[in-house]
Amino acid sequence: MKLHEYQSKRIFAQYGVPIPNGEVATTPAEAKAIAEKLGGRVVVKSQVLVGGRGKAGGVKLANDPAEAEAVAKKILGMDIKGLTVEKVLVDEAADIKQEIYLGIVIDRAIHKPVFIASSEGGVEIEIVAKENPDAIIHLPVDPLLGMQDFQARNLAFDLGLRGKLINQFVKIAKGLYQAFVESDGSLAEINPLVVTGEGKLLAVDGKMLLDDNALYRHPDLEAMRDRQEEDESERIAREAGLSFVKLDGEIGCMVNGAGLAMATMDIVKHYGGEPANFLDIGGGAKAEKVAAALRIILADPKVKAVLFNIFGDITRGDEVANGILQALEEVKTDIPMVARLVGTNEEEGRAILQAANFPSASSLSEAAQMAVTMAKGEQV
Amino acid sequence: MSILVGKDTRLVVQGITGREGNFHTQQMIEYGTNVVAGVTPGKGGEWTLGVPVFDTVKEAVETQGANTSIIYVPARFAADAIMEAADAGIELIVCITEGIPVLDMAKVRTFLDQKDARLIGPNCPGLISPGEAKVGIMPAHIHKPGKVGLVSRSGTLTYEVVQALTDLDLGQSTAIGIGGDPIIGTNFIDVLKLFEADPDTEHVVLIGEIGGTAEQKAAEYIAKHMSKPVTSFIAGRTAPPGKRMGHAGAIIQGGEGTAAEKIAALEAVGVKVATLPTEVAELVKASMG
């Protein structure tokens, strides 16, 4: 789950990371009032869950409250990569002397959280990684011990910080780590962490991604979810416990297992079709989940045929078959479908489908070819 | 012969009285796996499917000599179950559970570094040495004993390839699903090493998917250390990029983890990469003659 900049920064602040004074506005008048309260120059920042807000014109400086109002009027309602700006963050403008990148992710290879830092902050870290990989510092943290002071000091020195900035940085790095761990983050990022004209460190921009598998223990964070993050069908799928990605093709796919779901898409393409989606019903899916998945697939008006590919293990063929039939009772449709059902309880599953005259295939290749033919409106 | 599980396996099932745990215990027993104990805290002293249930893994090890564990407990209890098994002296822990928070797994892996236990998974189908033992949830009937070793990040896709192999009369020594989570206990290289050393594995099949760099690292290992032929399939050639991977994530992975990158890395070290799952079996057949 993604958090907005203002949400991420507020979490960081709870862990002692200094952030600019600022508030969120949903109207130009509110933006003006906030700017009046803050006094001086402000920056008005669109709050949408995509990168590249600055380039899209969604971040602007304002010298006084009247300008803040005018700028907010332009930004609110703006479309940034398909998302409508509904909120802006009005922050005190910082006096920037230097920009640093500081982030934490999980390193799969060493199975530990790792700090990524660079003295070349303020730009996209991927670009730094590509053009100047030596400018990126990696620091793994033992998840049982947590971030130690000496590690944070080493990181500060490696970033070229000196004097009073060292202790400020130690506090920020440890705070960010704590925020990452206690929120079950998959990414916590300050970019840029700036050195101000007064010689203070300040987290000017922030970003957090949360581990969806851990949200059950963070109802407060779950409540921060922005419905704009995902399209309607992806949201319904997530709430049903399905892994779903909408694509542009005409063949709806329902598969158990992510690897097999991707292979199924590959095979549909191989036989000249275009998958309408990636959909993994997960392990052990019951009839209700299968029914929910089918409703999501059929809600897409582009879908011309549906392919079920189930290789039963902890997911059982009979339960999937019952789910398909149950869904078809609720959702009346003329869209042709084919099921390929093998593995655990395959005979029971096939018998259920056969009794209902539901077309089935014995191999994945055969099922994919049938689905492609059906999508063209031809008989199989 | 086989790797990791076989006739010497003495299995304890953690979560044996749960719906999935019980169903799959029955399937494993039917296949001939030596299930010596089950564990469900609070249900010690009961019996299910002819198997004694204990409150702790420690008791199962002490009383029944369990050396392998399989875990079916829900995600929020699974990290604890893995550590309990390792602490009790279990040598091989297979965790089927999906949805374990990644920071829990980071702690578990660091804990396991101090123990002598090997973890397979989590979020995996387990492993099977056909004709000897099944420690997992895979449909047993598609397998047959033989000389092809399989290792895969995916569950159901592995069955697809196993089925294709069996259809061409190519049996398997051991088939292992290592799991698709960001943090797993055993990786491709660990398993390649075991297959290379196993006298009864003649050919290895590696099944990968998009994301991360595990396949590229496996390719480097194959080039340096594998004398046995390897055939591969990578799922996700047509997947749209950037749907799952976060910002700084791509850096640490050292690339976007596309299927094209992985296929190129494997082909560069002489691995044959199939376009369709069924084609894997044809390539293995051609290679084994």
Interface residues (C-beta under 8 A of the other chain):
Chain A: G51 G103 V105 I106 D107 R108 A109 H111 K112 P113 V114 I116 I125 E126 A129 I136 H138 D142 P143 L144 V181 D184 S186 L187 E189 K207 L209 D211 N213 A214 Y216 R217 V245 L247 V255 N256 G257 A258 G259 L260 M262 A263 M265 D266 I267 K269 H270 P275 F278 G282 G283 G284 F311 G312 D313 I314 V342 G343 T344 E346 S363 L364 S365
Chain B: E20 H24 Q27 A75 R76 I96 E98 G99 I100 P101 V102 L103 D104 M105 A106 K107 R109 T110 F111 P125 I137 M138 P139 I142 S152 R153 S154 G155 T156 L157 T158 Y159 E160 Q163 G180 P182 I183 I207 E209 I210 G212 T213 A214 K217 F233 A235 G236 R237 T238 A239 P240 K243 G246 H247 A248 G249 A250 I251 I252 Q253 T275 L276 P277 T278
